[in-house]
Amino acid sequence: MTIFNKCILIISLIGWTVFSSEYLCAQTEEIFQQKEAETNRFFEKAHGALDEALEVFDAQESLPGEDDLAFYDYFSRTQESEESKIEGYLDAAAGALGISSISDRRNRISDIRGEIKATREELTVYQRKIISAPVKSYNPLVVTESGYQKKIDAANEKILLLEEQIDEQKVQLVKELQRIGMKLDAEKIDMLLESITGDEFVRVSIIFDNAKAFALELEKLTEQTGEDLEAAKKYYGVYLMLLKTVERLQNKFVENVDDVYYPKLDEFAEKATHNIAEAKKAINAGADARVLENNIDSNQLTFDAAQSYKQVLAQQKHQMMVANLECKKSILTAANTYKTVALSKDVASLLATSRRAFDSISNLAVPDLRPFENVKMREAFGKLTQELRK
């Protein structure tokens, strides 16, 4: 029974009109075709990288460890040296699996924001130059006061149009993220895009969703191999490399939080504390108390935002670590199964069982996105995010 016929049968059971039935089925078919088109964009590239990783993985077991080499033997391949090759192929696979209309949309939003930033910089220059611009000039190369005003008006209009484009892109992004299980509204989209880990969460979610589609295609290919156990084993091995790709992404996320974001936030908090101490000392020495009190408030906001940011990152890190534990369990099972899969004639069934387990670990929850306490806190978060990205 085709997808269309299934839709008609289900809809007729609940008493919908023929018109609404055809409309819903058309929508379902459209979603199916969209997903298929998305899979076609990344499948072959991802499969090639995972297949290369599998070849190195197969050869790795027969190689000596670094501790087993003679002290003069510097150039022999070892299990450790081959592991770095595998990681390179897994990174390439992750890059392919990250191909998505969602990624395209995120990049478009980023490009528009870049245009807005450049236009604002131009606007600042025009606003400065209009101060000393002549009211009239017979020199065609000289920009007059009215000329700069036209440039200012055009820049402001361009910024408004670009901001409208971002709003339109966000509406579509909300819909596309819902398709992969991330239910967000427009406000949370802003928070997600403005968080240092937001981009990573979206990227990992895209890769997880594409990985599920990839695993399903492997299952279909395995079923088509029939009695060709060697081919079936190959597909199962590629699936094992797929799990390792997901695990590597999860590990990288946790490492970035621990080794990059936490230290930077601690550094910002420490600087803010130092500035507060200096300001208080200056007040005691008779300096301008009003200005310094404002400085203290500003630094206190930075300190509070840094601490709050760390709490958000800690929650997101915990979410990723929980998913990573499940992924590691699946890898242990899949690795053992791969080594013995040639003894089994029911490889497709094994892959289907493993894929369902993979589904459960790859359903990454929406990151904890606590609302900003106020506009100032939101601005502080935004500034910290910019600093963290440097």
C-alpha positions as CSV (number, residue, x, y, z in Angstrom):
1,M,0.0,0.0,0.0
2,T,1.4,3.4,-1.0
3,I,1.8,6.3,1.4
4,F,-1.0,8.1,-0.4
5,N,-3.4,5.1,0.0
6,K,-2.5,4.7,3.7
7,C,-3.4,8.4,4.2
8,I,-6.7,8.0,2.5
9,L,-7.6,5.0,4.6
10,I,-6.7,6.6,7.9
11,I,-8.5,9.8,7.1
12,S,-11.6,8.1,6.0
13,L,-11.8,6.3,9.3
14,I,-12.1,9.5,11.2
15,G,-14.7,10.9,8.8
16,W,-12.8,13.8,7.2
17,T,-14.0,15.2,3.8
18,V,-12.4,14.1,0.6
19,F,-10.9,17.6,0.1
20,S,-9.2,17.6,3.5
21,S,-8.0,14.0,2.9
22,E,-6.3,14.9,-0.3
23,Y,-4.8,18.0,1.2
24,L,-3.4,16.1,4.2
25,C,-2.0,13.4,2.0
26,A,-0.4,16.0,-0.3
27,Q,1.2,17.5,2.8
28,T,2.4,14.1,4.0
29,E,3.8,13.3,0.5
30,E,5.5,16.7,0.4
31,I,7.2,16.1,3.7
32,F,8.3,12.6,2.6
33,Q,9.8,14.0,-0.6
34,Q,11.5,16.8,1.2
35,K,13.1,14.3,3.7
36,E,14.2,12.1,0.8
37,A,15.7,15.0,-1.0
38,E,17.6,16.0,2.2
39,T,18.9,12.5,2.6
40,N,20.1,12.5,-1.1
41,R,22.2,15.6,-0.4
42,F,24.4,14.0,2.3
43,F,24.1,10.2,1.9
44,E,26.9,9.3,-0.5
45,K,29.4,11.8,0.9
46,A,28.7,10.5,4.5
47,H,28.8,6.9,3.4
48,G,32.2,7.4,1.7
49,A,33.8,8.9,4.8
50,L,32.3,6.2,7.1
51,D,33.4,3.5,4.8
52,E,37.0,4.8,4.8
53,A,36.8,5.0,8.6
54,L,35.7,1.3,8.7
55,E,38.7,0.2,6.6
56,V,41.1,1.8,9.0
57,F,39.1,0.4,11.9
58,D,39.4,-3.1,10.5
59,A,43.1,-2.9,10.0
60,Q,43.7,-1.2,13.4
61,E,43.2,-4.3,15.5
62,S,46.1,-6.2,13.9
63,L,48.6,-3.3,14.5
64,P,50.8,-3.0,17.6
65,G,50.3,-0.4,20.3
66,E,52.9,2.4,20.8
67,D,54.1,0.6,23.9
68,D,54.9,-2.5,21.9
69,L,57.2,-0.8,19.4
70,A,60.9,-1.0,19.6
71,F,62.5,2.3,20.8
72,Y,64.1,2.8,17.3
73,D,60.9,2.1,15.3
74,Y,59.4,5.6,14.9
75,F,57.6,5.2,11.6
76,S,55.5,2.1,12.0
77,R,51.7,2.4,12.1
78,T,50.2,1.8,15.5
79,Q,46.7,1.5,16.9
80,E,47.0,5.0,18.3
81,S,48.2,6.6,15.0
82,E,45.4,4.9,13.1
83,E,42.9,6.2,15.6
84,S,43.6,9.8,14.5
85,K,42.9,8.8,10.9
86,I,39.6,7.3,12.0
87,E,38.7,10.5,13.8
88,G,39.5,12.5,10.7
89,Y,37.1,10.4,8.6
90,L,34.4,10.7,11.4
91,D,34.8,14.5,11.3
92,A,34.3,14.4,7.5
93,A,31.2,12.2,8.0
94,A,29.8,14.7,10.5
95,G,30.4,17.5,8.1
96,A,28.4,15.6,5.4
97,L,25.6,14.8,7.9
98,G,25.4,18.4,8.8
99,I,24.1,19.3,5.3
100,S,20.5,20.4,5.7
101,S,18.1,23.2,4.8
102,I,18.2,24.1,8.5
103,S,22.0,24.7,8.2
104,D,21.3,26.7,5.0
105,R,18.8,28.8,6.9
106,R,21.1,29.4,9.9
107,N,23.9,30.5,7.5
108,R,21.5,32.8,5.8
109,I,20.5,34.4,9.1
110,S,24.2,34.7,10.0
111,D,24.9,36.4,6.6
112,I,22.1,38.9,7.0
113,R,23.3,39.7,10.5
114,G,26.7,40.3,9.0
115,E,25.1,42.7,6.4
116,I,23.4,44.6,9.2
117,K,26.6,44.9,11.2
118,A,28.5,46.3,8.1
119,T,25.6,48.7,7.4
120,R,25.6,50.0,10.9
121,E,29.3,50.6,10.7
122,E,28.7,52.6,7.5
123,L,25.9,54.5,9.2
124,T,28.3,55.5,12.0
125,V,30.7,56.9,9.5
126,Y,28.0,58.9,7.7
127,Q,26.7,60.3,11.0
128,R,30.2,61.4,11.9
129,K,31.0,62.9,8.5
130,I,27.8,64.8,8.1
131,I,28.9,67.0,11.0
132,S,31.7,68.6,9.0
133,A,30.1,68.2,5.5
134,P,29.5,71.4,3.5
135,V,25.9,72.5,2.9
136,K,26.7,73.1,-0.8
137,S,29.6,72.2,-3.1
138,Y,30.2,72.6,-6.8
139,N,32.7,69.7,-6.7
140,P,30.9,66.5,-7.8
141,L,33.3,64.4,-5.7
142,V,32.5,66.2,-2.5
143,V,29.5,64.8,-0.5
144,T,27.4,67.5,1.0
145,E,25.3,67.5,4.1
146,S,22.2,66.5,2.2
147,G,24.2,63.8,0.4
148,Y,25.2,62.2,3.7
149,Q,21.6,62.5,5.0
150,K,20.5,60.5,2.0
151,K,23.1,57.9,2.8
152,I,22.0,57.8,6.4
153,D,18.3,57.4,5.4
154,A,19.2,54.6,2.9
155,A,21.3,52.8,5.5
156,N,18.5,53.0,8.1
157,E,16.0,51.7,5.5
158,K,18.3,48.9,4.5
159,I,18.7,47.8,8.1
160,L,14.9,47.7,8.6
161,L,14.5,45.5,5.4
162,L,17.3,43.2,6.6
163,E,15.7,42.8,10.0
164,E,12.4,41.9,8.3
165,Q,14.3,39.3,6.3
166,I,15.7,37.8,9.5
167,D,12.2,37.7,11.0
168,E,11.0,35.8,7.9
169,Q,13.9,33.4,8.1
170,K,13.2,32.7,11.8
171,V,9.6,31.8,11.1
172,Q,10.8,29.2,8.6
173,L,13.6,28.0,10.9
174,V,11.0,27.4,13.7
175,K,9.0,25.1,11.3
176,E,12.1,23.3,10.1
177,L,13.4,22.7,13.7
178,Q,10.0,21.4,14.7
179,R,10.4,18.8,11.9
180,I,13.4,17.4,13.7
181,G,11.8,17.5,17.2
182,M,13.0,20.9,18.4
183,K,9.8,22.7,19.4
184,L,10.8,26.4,19.8
185,D,9.0,29.7,19.5
186,A,10.5,32.9,18.0
187,E,11.8,34.1,21.4
188,K,13.6,30.8,22.1
189,I,15.0,30.8,18.6
190,D,16.7,34.2,19.5
191,M,18.0,32.7,22.7
192,L,19.3,29.6,20.9
193,L,21.1,31.6,18.2
194,E,22.5,34.1,20.7
195,S,23.9,31.3,23.0
196,I,27.5,30.1,22.4
197,T,26.2,26.5,22.5
198,G,23.0,27.2,20.6
199,D,24.7,26.7,17.2
200,E,26.3,23.4,18.4
201,F,22.9,22.1,19.7
202,V,21.3,22.9,16.4
203,R,24.1,21.3,14.5
204,V,24.1,18.2,16.6
205,S,20.4,17.9,16.3
206,I,20.6,18.2,12.5
207,I,23.3,15.5,12.4
208,F,21.3,13.2,14.7
209,D,18.2,13.6,12.5
210,N,20.2,12.9,9.4
211,A,22.0,10.0,11.1
212,K,18.6,8.4,11.8
213,A,17.7,8.8,8.1
214,F,21.1,7.4,7.1
215,A,20.7,4.4,9.4
216,L,17.3,3.7,7.9
217,E,18.8,3.7,4.4
218,L,21.5,1.3,5.6
219,E,18.8,-1.0,6.9
220,K,17.1,-1.0,3.5
221,L,20.4,-1.7,1.7
222,T,21.1,-4.6,4.1
223,E,17.7,-6.1,3.3
224,Q,18.5,-5.9,-0.4
225,T,21.8,-7.8,-0.1
226,G,19.9,-11.0,0.5
227,E,22.4,-13.8,1.1
228,D,25.4,-11.6,0.5
229,L,26.7,-11.6,4.1
230,E,29.9,-9.8,3.3
231,A,27.9,-6.8,1.9
232,A,25.6,-6.9,4.9
233,K,28.5,-7.0,7.3
234,K,30.0,-3.9,5.5
235,Y,26.7,-2.0,6.0
236,Y,26.6,-2.9,9.7
237,G,30.2,-1.7,10.0
238,V,29.3,1.6,8.4
239,Y,26.5,1.8,11.0
240,L,29.0,1.2,13.8
241,M,31.1,4.1,12.4
242,L,28.0,6.2,12.4
243,L,27.5,5.6,16.1
244,K,31.2,6.6,16.6
245,T,30.6,9.8,14.7
246,V,27.7,10.7,17.1
247,E,29.8,9.9,20.1
248,R,32.6,12.1,18.9
249,L,30.2,15.0,18.4
250,Q,28.9,14.5,22.0
251,N,32.4,14.3,23.4
252,K,33.5,17.5,21.5
253,F,30.5,19.4,22.9
254,V,31.4,18.4,26.5
255,E,35.1,19.2,25.9
256,N,34.2,22.7,24.6
257,V,32.2,23.5,27.6
258,D,34.9,22.3,30.0
259,D,38.0,23.4,28.2
260,V,36.9,26.6,26.4
261,Y,33.7,28.1,27.6
262,Y,34.1,27.6,31.4
263,P,37.6,29.0,31.6
264,K,36.6,32.1,29.5
265,L,33.6,32.8,31.6
266,D,35.7,32.4,34.8
267,E,38.1,34.9,33.2
268,F,35.4,37.4,32.5
269,A,34.0,37.0,36.1
270,E,37.4,37.5,37.5
271,K,38.0,40.7,35.5
272,A,34.6,42.0,36.6
273,T,35.5,41.3,40.2
274,H,38.8,43.0,39.8
275,N,37.2,46.1,38.2
276,I,34.7,46.3,41.1
277,A,37.4,46.2,43.7
278,E,39.4,48.9,41.8
279,A,36.2,51.1,41.5
280,K,35.5,50.8,45.3
281,K,39.2,51.7,46.0
282,A,38.9,54.7,43.8
283,I,35.7,55.9,45.5
284,N,37.4,55.7,48.8
285,A,40.3,57.8,47.4
286,G,37.8,60.5,46.5
287,A,37.3,59.9,42.7
288,D,33.9,60.5,40.9
289,A,31.6,58.3,42.9
290,R,28.6,58.6,40.5
291,V,30.6,57.3,37.5
292,L,32.3,54.6,39.5
293,E,29.0,53.4,41.0
294,N,27.7,52.9,37.4
295,N,30.9,51.1,36.6
296,I,30.4,48.8,39.6
297,D,26.8,48.1,38.5
298,S,28.0,47.3,35.0
299,N,30.7,44.9,36.2
300,Q,28.3,43.3,38.6
301,L,25.9,42.6,35.7
302,T,28.8,41.0,33.8
303,F,29.7,38.9,36.8
304,D,26.1,37.8,37.3
305,A,25.6,37.0,33.6
306,A,28.8,34.9,33.6
307,Q,27.6,32.9,36.5
308,S,24.2,32.4,35.0
309,Y,25.8,31.4,31.7
310,K,27.8,28.7,33.4
311,Q,24.6,27.3,35.0
312,V,23.0,27.1,31.5
313,L,26.1,25.4,30.1
314,A,26.2,23.0,33.0
315,Q,22.6,21.9,32.3
316,Q,23.3,21.5,28.6
317,K,26.5,19.6,29.3
318,H,24.5,17.2,31.5
319,Q,22.0,16.6,28.8
320,M,24.7,15.8,26.3
321,M,26.5,13.5,28.8
322,V,23.3,11.5,29.5
323,A,22.9,11.0,25.7
324,N,26.6,10.1,25.4
325,L,26.3,7.3,28.0
326,E,23.5,5.7,26.0
327,C,25.5,6.1,22.8
328,K,28.5,4.4,24.4
329,K,26.3,1.4,25.4
330,S,25.1,1.1,21.8
331,I,28.7,1.3,20.4
332,L,29.7,-1.6,22.7
333,T,26.8,-3.7,21.4
334,A,27.4,-2.7,17.8
335,A,31.1,-3.3,17.9
336,N,30.7,-6.8,19.3
337,T,27.9,-7.6,16.8
338,Y,30.0,-6.3,13.9
339,K,32.8,-8.8,14.8
340,T,30.3,-11.7,14.8
341,V,27.8,-10.6,12.2
342,A,29.2,-12.9,9.5
343,L,27.9,-15.8,11.6
344,S,24.3,-14.5,11.4
345,K,22.0,-14.6,8.5
346,D,19.6,-12.1,10.0
347,V,21.8,-9.0,9.7
348,A,19.0,-6.7,8.5
349,S,17.0,-7.6,11.6
350,L,20.0,-6.9,13.8
351,L,20.5,-3.6,12.1
352,A,16.8,-2.7,12.6
353,T,17.0,-3.5,16.3
354,S,20.2,-1.4,16.6
355,R,18.7,1.5,14.7
356,R,15.7,1.6,17.0
357,A,18.1,1.8,20.0
358,F,19.9,4.5,18.1
359,D,16.6,6.4,17.7
360,S,16.2,6.6,21.4
361,I,19.7,8.1,22.0
362,S,19.6,10.5,19.1
363,N,16.4,12.2,20.1
364,L,18.3,15.1,21.6
365,A,16.1,17.2,23.7
366,V,15.8,21.0,23.2
367,P,18.5,22.6,25.3
368,D,17.5,24.3,28.5
369,L,16.8,27.9,27.5
370,R,16.0,29.9,30.6
371,P,14.3,33.2,29.8
372,F,16.4,36.3,30.3
373,E,15.6,38.1,33.6
374,N,15.6,41.5,31.9
375,V,16.8,43.4,28.9
376,K,20.1,44.2,30.5
377,M,20.8,40.6,31.3
378,R,20.0,39.6,27.7
379,E,22.4,42.3,26.4
380,A,25.0,41.0,28.9
381,F,24.5,37.4,27.6
382,G,24.9,38.7,24.0
383,K,28.2,40.5,24.8
384,L,29.5,37.4,26.6
385,T,28.6,35.2,23.6
386,Q,30.5,37.5,21.2
387,E,33.5,37.4,23.5
388,L,33.3,33.6,23.8
389,R,33.3,33.3,20.0
390,K,36.6,35.1,19.7
